[in-house]
Amino acid sequence: MRRGEQLLVVGYTAVFIGYLSVWLPGPAVGLQFLGFEIGEWIKFLGVRGSRNLFYLPPITLGLLLALWTVSWPRRWQTWAMRGVAVAVSLLAFPAIEAILGEPPSEWLLRLLLIGLVVFVALLGRVLHRWPQVAAWLMLALSLIGVLLPTWRYLTLRPYLTDVLGVPIGIGLGVWLNGAGHLLVTAVTAAKLRRRQLS
């Protein structure tokens, strides 16, 4: 495995671990929320709409993994990684109670994005003809994965500080998500630059 591919694996791993790590380091254990919990928790504070941005990391990671495999040969490992991509994206799957009891604006976008991961995973071979397009998509997705969830968390911090009555920091999960997506951005940008120079 080449160095660039190794760095991509490190980036993907950081995003995955970051989503399963503390994003909101609250004042007590019961008020410390992991990446996959924070989107659900803040709805009880009346935060709606853009809370879906907290569900982006597993979706961007799933899409990145699926796009990563478009240049791989046809073999079982390729399909196994595409299966992992779909499985990771399912971390953003809304609860059945949400689908039955909340307006579609709270969960429909997530379902559509998970469907997009499945679509890209199944049609990865079609993108094999356009590796440049896949690389540009990876670059865009890695930037989206770092910018939108981080921006949403940082804009929500002052409100959470007021609600909880204590200063709220930035959890390890936010940092790992950002670092992982930025590493994928850097590796992909370097790959695109090399192709343009050659």
C-alpha positions in Angstrom: 0.0 0.0 0.0 1.4 3.4 -1.0 1.9 6.2 1.4 -1.1 8.2 0.1 -3.3 5.2 0.6 -2.0 4.7 4.1 -2.7 8.3 4.9 -6.3 7.9 3.6 -6.8 5.0 5.9 -5.6 7.1 8.8 -8.0 9.9 7.9 -10.9 7.5 7.5 -10.1 5.9 10.8 -9.9 9.3 12.5 -13.3 10.3 11.2 -14.9 7.0 12.3 -13.4 7.2 15.8 -14.2 10.9 16.1 -17.9 10.2 15.4 -17.9 7.6 18.2 -16.0 10.0 20.6 -17.2 12.9 22.8 -18.1 16.0 20.8 -19.8 17.9 23.7 -17.7 17.6 26.8 -20.4 18.6 29.3 -20.0 19.3 33.0 -21.1 15.8 34.0 -20.9 12.3 32.4 -24.6 12.4 31.7 -24.1 15.6 29.7 -21.2 14.4 27.6 -22.4 13.5 24.1 -20.8 11.5 21.4 -21.0 12.5 17.7 -23.9 10.1 17.0 -25.8 11.3 20.1 -25.5 15.1 19.8 -27.9 15.4 16.9 -30.7 13.7 18.8 -30.0 15.4 22.1 -30.1 19.0 20.8 -33.6 18.4 19.4 -34.8 18.3 23.0 -33.5 21.8 23.4 -35.6 23.0 20.5 -32.8 23.0 17.9 -34.2 21.9 14.6 -33.3 21.9 11.0 -29.5 22.2 10.8 -29.1 19.5 13.5 -28.9 17.2 10.5 -25.3 18.5 10.0 -24.3 16.4 13.0 -25.2 13.3 11.0 -22.9 14.2 8.1 -19.6 12.5 9.2 -20.8 8.9 8.7 -22.4 9.9 5.4 -19.3 11.7 4.1 -17.2 8.8 5.3 -19.4 6.3 3.6 -19.3 8.2 0.3 -15.5 8.7 0.6 -15.0 4.9 1.2 -17.3 4.1 -1.8 -15.5 6.5 -4.1 -12.1 5.3 -2.8 -12.9 1.9 -4.3 -13.7 3.0 -7.9 -10.2 2.4 -9.1 -9.9 -0.9 -7.3 -10.0 -4.2 -9.4 -13.1 -6.4 -9.3 -12.6 -8.7 -6.4 -14.2 -9.5 -3.1 -12.2 -7.0 -1.1 -13.6 -4.2 -3.3 -17.2 -5.2 -2.5 -16.4 -5.8 1.1 -15.1 -2.2 1.4 -18.2 -0.9 -0.4 -20.3 -2.9 2.2 -18.3 -1.2 5.0 -19.1 2.2 3.3 -22.9 1.5 3.4 -22.6 0.1 7.0 -20.8 3.2 8.2 -23.5 5.5 6.6 -26.2 3.7 8.5 -24.9 5.3 11.7 -26.9 8.3 10.4 -30.1 6.3 10.0 -33.0 8.0 11.9 -34.8 6.2 14.6 -38.1 4.6 13.6 -39.9 6.8 16.2 -38.5 9.9 14.4 -39.7 8.7 11.0 -43.2 8.0 12.4 -43.5 11.0 14.6 -41.4 13.8 13.3 -41.8 16.0 10.2 -39.8 14.7 7.1 -37.5 17.8 7.3 -35.9 16.1 10.4 -35.0 12.8 8.8 -35.7 12.6 5.0 -32.4 14.2 3.9 -30.5 11.6 5.9 -32.4 8.8 4.3 -31.7 10.2 0.8 -28.0 10.6 1.6 -27.7 7.1 2.9 -29.4 6.0 -0.4 -26.8 8.0 -2.3 -24.0 6.0 -0.5 -25.7 2.8 -1.5 -26.1 4.1 -5.1 -22.4 5.1 -5.3 -21.3 1.8 -3.8 -23.3 -0.2 -6.3 -22.3 1.8 -9.3 -18.7 2.3 -8.3 -17.6 0.5 -11.4 -19.2 3.1 -13.6 -17.1 5.8 -12.0 -14.0 3.8 -12.7 -14.0 5.4 -16.2 -13.8 8.9 -14.6 -11.2 8.7 -11.8 -10.7 12.5 -12.0 -14.4 13.0 -11.2 -14.2 10.6 -8.3 -11.2 12.4 -6.9 -12.9 15.8 -7.2 -16.0 14.4 -5.5 -13.7 13.1 -2.7 -12.1 16.5 -2.3 -15.5 18.2 -2.1 -16.9 15.6 0.4 -13.9 15.8 2.7 -14.3 19.6 2.9 -18.0 19.3 3.5 -17.3 16.7 6.2 -15.0 19.0 8.1 -16.6 22.4 7.5 -20.4 21.9 8.1 -20.4 19.8 11.3 -17.6 21.8 12.9 -19.3 25.1 12.0 -22.6 23.9 13.4 -21.0 22.7 16.6 -19.1 26.0 17.1 -22.2 28.1 16.4 -24.2 26.0 18.9 -21.6 26.2 21.7 -22.6 29.7 23.1 -26.3 28.5 23.2 -25.3 25.3 25.0 -23.1 27.3 27.4 -26.2 29.4 28.3 -28.4 26.4 28.7 -26.0 24.3 30.8 -24.7 27.3 32.8 -21.0 26.3 32.3 -18.5 26.9 29.5 -18.6 24.1 26.9 -15.4 23.0 25.3 -14.7 21.2 22.1 -14.6 17.5 22.4 -12.0 15.1 21.0 -14.6 13.9 18.4 -14.8 17.3 16.8 -11.0 17.4 16.5 -10.7 13.9 15.2 -13.5 14.4 12.6 -11.8 17.6 11.4 -8.3 16.1 11.3 -9.5 13.0 9.5 -11.4 14.9 6.8 -8.6 17.4 6.4 -6.1 14.6 5.9 -8.3 13.1 3.2 -8.6 16.6 1.7 -4.8 17.0 1.6 -4.1 13.5 0.1 -6.8 13.9 -2.5 -5.6 17.4 -3.4 -2.0 16.2 -3.8 -3.2 13.3 -6.0 -5.2 15.7 -8.2 -2.2 18.0 -8.5 0.1 15.2 -9.5 -2.4 14.2 -12.2 -2.6 17.7 -13.6 1.2 18.0 -13.7 1.7 14.7 -15.5 
